[in-house]
């Protein structure tokens, strides 16, 4: 299946010069959405995963169904102030500012094997911060899976030798 056929490209969003890759057109087609999650599941085969971690917000719509498909738990990585329990946090730089991500302190036990799932790998900042949080809790990041990778932004370089699977590359 050519998944790129189901991605809408929106010019000049959120600012001039950006060609935004909109996954909502993939998500609203149940057959294609399921096929995409099935491909991510195949890519995760043999990794002995205990948990899927998904960064807010679109990591939830990729990570949660992948966790269900694999029969493992899901850990939401949220923006600071959004989780009700005790958290650990890590900050990171955005193109125009800074942000902070958080995870519940009891979400990951030491030694658990965690796969990160998100919609998009761009510069790698969000994923590097997610890795930091998982490792602070003693988890082992076994890889990351994405619907889309923007290769021209070289996010892989920020993630070192992490095992990465991308369903689509631009």
Secondary structure, 3 states (H helix, E strand, C coil): CCHHHHCEEEECCCCCCCEEEECHHHHCCHHHHHHHHHHHHHHHCCCCCCEEEEECCHHHHHHHHHHHHHCCEEEEEEECCCCCCCEEEEEEEECCEEEEEEEECCCCCCCCEEEEEEEEECCCHHHHHHHHHHHHCCCEEEEEEEEEECHHHCHHHHCCCCCEEEEEEC
